[in-house]
Amino acid sequence: MSRFPMPALTRRAFLASAAASTADAMLPVLWRSPVHAAAPQEVQLRAAPDRTRLMPGPSGEIAAWCYGGTVPGPEIRVRQGERLRVVVENGLAEETTVHWHGVRVPHAMDGVPHLTQKPIGAGERFVYEFDAVDAGTFWYHPHQRSFEQVERGLYGPLIIEEREPARVDRDVTWVLDDWRLTKSGAISEDFGNRHDIHHNGRVGNTVTINGRVPTTFAVRAGERIRLRLINAANARIFSPDFTGLQPIVIALDGQPVAPHAPDGGLVVLGPAMRADLILDMTGKPGRRVSIFDRFYEGLEYKLVDIAYSDTPLRERAPDWPLALPANPLPEPDLETASRNEVVFTGGMMGRMVAQDMVKAWARVRRAARRAT
């Protein structure tokens, strides 16, 4: 595991489904739950206000919303094919849900309020139970008022391990996030403001790895690490530059890919995306290397320092296989596929969209005047 604090512990709802009550009957056989001889792994997960420490050193804790009292919430790990049961207790003063981002689950377990389930009321509980069909890096978070609940700290990693995982020395998870903090260090309360909605979302001013502003990540020369990156930010795009190293991508968004080096050596992660990397630590013992995020031109910043121990693990990187086994995904039927055109017009502030909005509001005002 990472040196950064990490406790041991979406897919989108398919909107074309007719109704939650009949959805399970319509699921492919691959998704239906087999009869399990072993009891499911059970996890207790409580969402509630708490306090967390983002900054190192003497700076104080801040108010946040947490799963199990931590940000991120507990890392849940199961083996592919096992069954997972998560008992969620809502300690918030408002409704919530838990969505299993990127995981193939039965419709009723997907955590989308008013579509797949009734929201979990304050003081209520809900039990999510499903099979870990696909191995990969996933995460969990609310789909109820996500723009605020996630931004207050409600999210955590869900790792489904392969039956035959890639051989590495360490399997490390980094949950990347940014926070919009006030001058006093508290979380800014301007959730869902109009400027963010109409522009590029809620971009924060403080970046964390596993809930902390990091200082160093300790490694040993010759070590091979599987680094699981999860972007839990609302709008920020991350693009870490692993200076002097050669990251190899082995999975994207929870699904294995042919091992390859990312373009330009930069790993690009939009909000909610995940990437699994193989990192061979080829630096010299005792050396320190800064990892910068370079997505925003002119706004680059140091993400973390990689600090090599004085004692190497081995003289050179191991020559172990990189490819992951495929998940049991059926091949798409391209013969019956439909082709759809999607037109991008420049966003809410694009000229064409703005003109259309002005015309639409003018029609609304005219209709209102006629009605009175």
PEURUR-V704725 format. One record per helix or strand. SS is the DSSP state (H for helix, E for strand). FROM is the first residue (numbers start at 1). LEN is the number of residues. If there is no record, write none. Layout:
ss=SS from=FROM len=LEN
ss=SS from=FROM len=LEN
This chain:
ss=H from=20 len=7
ss=H from=29 len=3
ss=E from=41 len=12
ss=E from=62 len=6
ss=E from=70 len=1
ss=E from=73 len=7
ss=E from=83 len=8
ss=E from=96 len=1
ss=E from=99 len=3
ss=H from=107 len=3
ss=E from=113 len=1
ss=E from=117 len=1
ss=E from=120 len=1
ss=E from=125 len=7
ss=E from=136 len=6
ss=H from=146 len=4
ss=E from=155 len=7
ss=E from=170 len=10
ss=E from=181 len=1
ss=E from=187 len=1
ss=H from=194 len=5
ss=E from=206 len=4
ss=E from=212 len=1
ss=E from=216 len=4
ss=E from=224 len=8
ss=E from=238 len=4
ss=E from=248 len=5
ss=E from=255 len=7
ss=H from=263 len=3
ss=E from=266 len=4
ss=E from=274 len=7
ss=E from=288 len=6
ss=E from=301 len=8
ss=H from=334 len=3
ss=H from=351 len=21
